[in-house]
Amino acid sequence: MLILDCPCCGVSGEETEFHAGGEAHLKRFGPGSSDAEFHDYLFTKENPKGVHLERWRHANGCGKWFLAARDTMTLEVYGTYSAQTTEPPQDIKDKISAKRPGWSWREFS
Amino acid sequence: MKRYSAFAVAREALNYHMGWERAWASPEPKKKYDVIIIGAGGHGLATAYYLGKNFGITNVAVIEKGWLGGGNTGRNTTIIRSNYLQDASAAIYEKARSLYETMSQDLNYNVMFSPRGVIMLAQTEHEVRGYQRTAHANALQGVKTEFISPARVKEIVPIINLSGPRYPVLGGLWQARGGTARHDAVAWGYARACSDMGMHIIQKCEVTGVRQEGGKVVGVDTSRGPIDCDKLGMVVAGNAGHVAGMAGFRLPVESVALQALVSEPIKPCMDCVVMANTVHGYMSQSDKGEMVIGGGTDGFNNYTQRGSFHHAEETVRALIETFPMIARLKMLRQWGGIVDVTGDRSPIIGKAPVEGIFINCGWGTGGFKAIPGSGWGFAELMAKGYSPLTAEFGLDRFHQGRFIDESVAAGVAH
């Protein structure tokens, strides 16, 4: 059972309050992009064994989307942060580095 | 290999049962094999078996990081059926179901295949229409199923409550030739037959890297040293994305936890498999008398082989309405497995972007029933470069937008 802190309303809730929304920080490729880029955007997943950055929605709460850094090997939640960002904040990156030195997820590390 | 038979039991009894040989050998890895299969689960072992049996390729190693059949092969609810909607899926699942029928004789190993019948309950008007459509599709595909009335459902499953306030039973899709089999025995039977053909099953040997030269696979690095190969088959279910990453490509799969649980053993009360997809639950009774219950997947990526408690709770809560008599059963064990789910809920069986690597993954929540068909087709693909059984399931289907959309037939809601 995951415990997540919603950065939008400040409530700390267990996972039945939230809805998982898949990978975070997707870069959209639409009209004009190559087939390969469009395919990767739509289908290929990081699906890492370890640190994962992902989207969540506070479905049974404030209803807003936010992002979370979580470990798929231990289910530890490193932290949650605003969806209006293009990369995880430094303090969360530091927290991950302390637990998993040398981690990387797409271009972040 | 000494054959198993009633005569063998009598012969060994005279010897105080001290003469039984090991079912499979545990050899040291050689420097090179023609084919390496990563993953000694049902699908990997079946692939190796049919490579040897159908194509005479026996210089094969099956590498396993844990123990044989210790992944999803040992964690499923053992249901076998082939009532799928799309032609490509019906073909491979029906091939598998038909191979299960003669598997015990074929392998000389009792896999306890029990064609006890599978009902998929229709509990909404939408499901009624969906399953009627599937029954018509199955008739054209040569898969024997029928859409049955609530009265017939009650006749087959007397313990069912048809008139539940939330989810009344409005009918069912009945496949009389579906059923269950002993999941571990499937892996053990294939392993024994593979070992008998001279193949190497190497357990406790984790693959740590995939070596390539000039865009072609040449071998793998393992925790027991490097091993060379000409062809590499990746059959690692939940870890597919992880192993593909070692070879430098990404997959359209996400790994999530799927749970199952069993009750205390009770007297025989249900002699078929019942699936209730609206409420994310399915149930059968094992030969030991336990009610075996499976549920839905978690919503988030997970590699820990345990799921969230509330999913098990939701499954049981919903099933109690349809089966009121299970309300007072104590649950004995609960466990989870990591399943690799694709966007269209159909597996990926095909060539990987690296020459010489073949991938068989994405079985998601329904891999056990497909084991022999998957192995049959994947072996043909690895040996000849093409298999009619697996042609539609290639990795390129996502690029081409040619999905095999089975999200309805996949059995559990996602």
Interface residues (C-beta under 8 A of the other chain):
Chain A: M1 L2 E15 T16 H19 A20 G22 D35 A36 H39 D40 L42 F43 T44 K45 E46 N47 P48 K49 H52 E54 R70 T72 M73 T74 L75
Chain B: N239 G241 H242 G245 R250 L251 P252 V253 E254 S255 D298 G299 F300 N301 N302 Y303 T304 S308 F309 H310 G343 F398 H399
